Amino acid sequence: MDSLNEKFSKLGVDNAPGQETKQITDELDHTGEKYTGKTVDFSHGDVNAFEPIPGTLSEFIKGVNIGGEQAYTEYKGRIFIRENVSEKLSLFTGAAISADTQLIITPGTQGALFLAMGSLIGRGDKVAIVEPDYFANRKIVQFLEGAMISITLDYLKSDDKAGLDLAQLENAFKNGVKVFVFSNPNNPTGVIYRPEEIHSIAQLAREYGVAVIVDQLYSRQMFDGRRYSHLCAEYIRPENLITIIGPSKTESLSGYRLGVAFGSQNIISRMEKLQAIVSLRAGGYSQAVLTAWFNEPRGWLEDRIGAHQRIRDDLLALLRKVEGIKVRKTEAGSYLFIEIPELTVTMREFVRILRLQAGVIVTPGTEFGPRFTKSFRINFSQEYSSAVEAIKRTIHMIERYRKG
């Protein structure tokens, strides 16, 4: 029992998106101060500020009206929906995807990530993960009892590339890494891997026989006209490759719990078997919503990207006026990973202070790697004025608790 308790204690849920809000009423601040205004939860995007794709509710209702045939689909998802999705994703990525054998619909991209990692990682298997990167990667490796090998992403060093240490990655591959997991765009920094970096990852994985899982959740929300390279479209690509994508973020469909994974037929088959005993399928009625994905009204996506870029730029302008703050401009998605100067309190304490005294919820950097003790992540997909005011309150707290 002790080993099981230890295994689950490593998962942690306190800093997961949406979890911290409930803690506001559970704690008393020792200073006696309590923020009474509107709380801004930067741990996730605000789907009230940025509403789902128009028409998604109608598609969901159509699914409901179909009834049992839609409620109890194949474990991989209903075939005509998979065909619709595979056609759109094949055009988007430039890689042919078989709806029958190479694609599965999952309960969110989080579900896809767990299924993919669960299909590839066994006890003691070496798994390379990037630091910083999505917090669940580390936790799932630990849960599956894999051996974690960290690869540095020096995202602050240069704007010309994402900053992955490719020499370190190759050395890890040489030393027996079985699986490599990374997000592109990177979560939490919002940087994009350049074409040459993606090409190098593909070549190294192919050369050393490493399976790759790439999370491309934000690959539609690109800023400043930047170019995106799909690993699955590389001429030389990994033998075993799974790409994960979904409509929960850019398209604000998180409440429908929809994700898609595609790639190696063998791994997709394993994922189907695992899904059959974990969750059976993605919500049957929700699957119908995927027909609206990539079929947004003309100009809808461009307007959304423009609105997010405005928030990004104005938050960056405020943050870069503060001495000691380091932050790289987000290239895609809606995250800023902010390194702050040394404070008189720990980051854990500062996160709590922000929540109670300033009504601002952020995710501590240690969720994305143990060395990021001076950083936190925000999701700036918020109502514009609320986001700006929340950052101003955050800056005030940084100055208030600044060391020296």
C-alpha positions, -999 to 999 in steps of 0.1 A, spaced: 0 0 0 28 24 8 42 20 -27 8 27 -42 4 58 -20 38 70 -32 29 64 -68 -3 84 -66 12 111 -45 35 120 -74 6 128 -97 -8 158 -78 -38 178 -88 -36 211 -69 -20 231 -97 -38 215 -126 -60 238 -147 -92 247 -130 -82 231 -97 -69 261 -78 -102 281 -80 -118 259 -54 -90 266 -29 -98 303 -27 -126 297 -2 -107 270 16 -78 291 29 -73 321 51 -45 345 44 -21 351 73 -18 388 65 -55 393 68 -58 406 33 -83 391 9 -89 401 -27 -127 407 -32 -127 415 -69 -131 392 -99 -105 364 -99 -87 358 -132 -77 321 -136 -46 320 -158 -43 283 -153 -66 278 -184 -83 297 -211 -117 315 -207 -142 299 -230 -167 327 -221 -142 353 -234 -134 332 -265 -165 311 -273 -165 278 -292 -167 275 -329 -201 287 -341 -225 258 -348 -209 233 -324 -239 230 -302 -261 223 -332 -237 195 -342 -238 181 -307 -276 181 -306 -276 163 -340 -254 136 -323 -279 134 -294 -308 131 -318 -292 102 -336 -294 83 -303 -279 49 -296 -260 46 -328 -241 77 -320 -239 70 -282 -222 36 -287 -197 41 -314 -166 19 -321 -139 23 -295 -118 44 -320 -148 66 -328 -175 65 -354 -161 57 -388 -177 85 -408 -165 110 -382 -130 95 -384 -131 98 -422 -141 134 -419 -113 142 -394 -86 122 -412 -93 140 -445 -90 174 -428 -59 165 -408 -42 150 -439 -47 183 -457 -35 202 -426 -3 182 -420 6 171 -455 7 135 -444 -18 108 -456 -38 94 -426 -59 63 -428 -92 67 -410 -95 30 -406 -61 20 -392 -42 52 -382 -65 74 -362 -84 73 -329 -108 98 -313 -101 101 -275 -116 118 -244 -96 149 -248 -59 152 -259 -51 143 -223 -67 110 -229 -48 106 -261 -15 113 -243 -21 87 -216 -32 61 -242 -1 67 -264 23 67 -235 6 37 -219 10 18 -252 47 25 -254 62 27 -219 68 -3 -196 85 -5 -162 121 7 -164 118 19 -200 139 51 -206 118 80 -217 132 114 -229 111 144 -220 118 181 -226 122 206 -198 102 227 -196 73 209 -212 37 199 -205 33 188 -168 15 156 -175 44 141 -195 65 137 -164 37 125 -142 26 98 -167 61 85 -170 64 82 -132 30 65 -130 40 40 -157 73 34 -138 95 45 -167 129 60 -162 129 97 -171 157 114 -191 154 152 -192 164 171 -223 171 208 -220 151 234 -239 171 266 -236 142 288 -248 156 321 -235 189 317 -253 178 327 -288 148 337 -308 160 319 -339 150 284 -327 131 267 -299 164 258 -282 163 220 -279 197 205 -270 200 181 -299 234 168 -288 219 159 -254 189 143 -272 212 121 -294 232 111 -264 200 100 -246 190 80 -277 224 64 -278 220 53 -242 188 34 -246 159 58 -247 129 40 -260 103 69 -263 106 107 -268 77 129 -258 74 166 -266 49 194 -274 51 216 -304 43 245 -299 59 240 -265 38 242 -235 45 263 -213 68 286 -234 48 289 -266 79 285 -288 78 266 -321 104 241 -332 121 253 -363 121 232 -395 158 222 -389 150 211 -353 121 190 -364 142 175 -392 169 166 -367 145 150 -343 130 129 -371 165 117 -383 177 109 -348 146 90 -339 147 70 -371 185 63 -367 182 50 -331 147 34 -334 130 57 -309 93 60 -308 80 96 -307 49 112 -293 44 148 -304 16 170 -289 5 195 -315 -25 209 -297 -18 246 -305 -5 241 -341 -33 261 -356 -28 293 -335 4 308 -349 15 343 -345 35 368 -367 31 347 -398 55 320 -385 60 287 -403 51 254 -387 67 220 -394 47 188 -389 70 159 -378 46 135 -395 52 151 -428 90 147 -427 104 127 -456 125 107 -431 104 102 -400 103 79 -369 92 43 -375 68 47 -346 52 81 -344 20 93 -328 7 129 -333 -18 143 -309 -41 172 -317 -76 184 -308 -100 213 -307 -100 221 -270 -78 252 -269 -77 273 -301 -113 264 -308 -125 265 -272 -141 231 -273 -125 218 -241 -159 211 -225 -167 185 -251 -136 164 -242 -123 156 -277 -89 146 -288 -74 129 -318 -43 108 -322 -29 94 -354 1 76 -367 16 42 -365 -10 15 -371 4 -8 -344 4 19 -317 -31 31 -327 -43 -6 -323 -28 -7 -288 -44 26 -279 -78 13 -290 -74 -18 -268 -63 4 -238 -92 29 -244 -116 0 -244 -109 -8 -208 -102 28 -196 -131 49 -210 -146 28 -238 -146 57 -262 -147 95 -265 -182 107 -256 -204 95 -284 -225 126 -288 -195 149 -285 -178 131 -314 -203 147 -337 -188 182 -328 -157 172 -347 -175 178 -380 -174 216 -372 -136 215 -366 -116 230 -394 -149 242 -409 -151 275 -390 -167 305 -407 -145 325 -430 -122 348 -410 -131 332 -376 -97 317 -370 -78 348 -382 -99 370 -359 -92 348 -330 -54 347 -336 -54 385 -340 -73 390 -307 -48 367 -289 -19 384 -304 -31 418 -291 -34 404 -256 1 388 -259 17 420 -270 2 442 -244 10 418 -215 45 414 -228 49 452 -229 38 454 -192 61 426 -181 92 437 -199 91 470 -180 98 452 -148 135 448 -139 145 411 -135 116 396 -154 126 373 -183 100 361 -208 101 351 -245 75 362 -269 49 335 -275 51 322 -311 20 301 -310 -8 291 -286 -17 312 -256 10 307 -229 36 330 -214 63 314 -192 75 341 -169 107 341 -149 107 366 -121 134 381 -99 142 366 -65 115 372 -39 114 370 -1 89 341 -4 91 308 -23 73 304 -56 48 281 -39 40 308 -13 39 335 -41 14 315 -60 -8 313 -29 -3 351 -22 -14 359 -58 -45 338 -55 -56 352 -21 -43 388 -22 -46 396 -59 -72 373 -73 -48 359 -99 -43 322 -104 -11 310 -122 7 277 -126 41 274 -109 70 266 -131 80 235 -111 50 217 -128 70 219 -160 104 208 -146 120 209 -111 145 236 -119 119 263 -128 116 275 -92 115 312 -103 89 308 -131 52 306 -136 29 300 -166 -1 320 -176 -27 312 -202 -36 346 -217 -67 334 -235 -88 357 -214 -110 388 -217 -86 415 -226 -92 441 -198 -93 414 -172 -60 399 -184 -43 433 -184 -55 442 -149 -46 408 -135 -10 412 -148 -8 447 -133 -18 432 -99 7 404 -104 35 429 -111 25 449 -80 29 417 -59 63 409 -75 75 444 -65 60 440 -31 78 408 -24 110 415 -43 141 406 -24 163 435 -14 
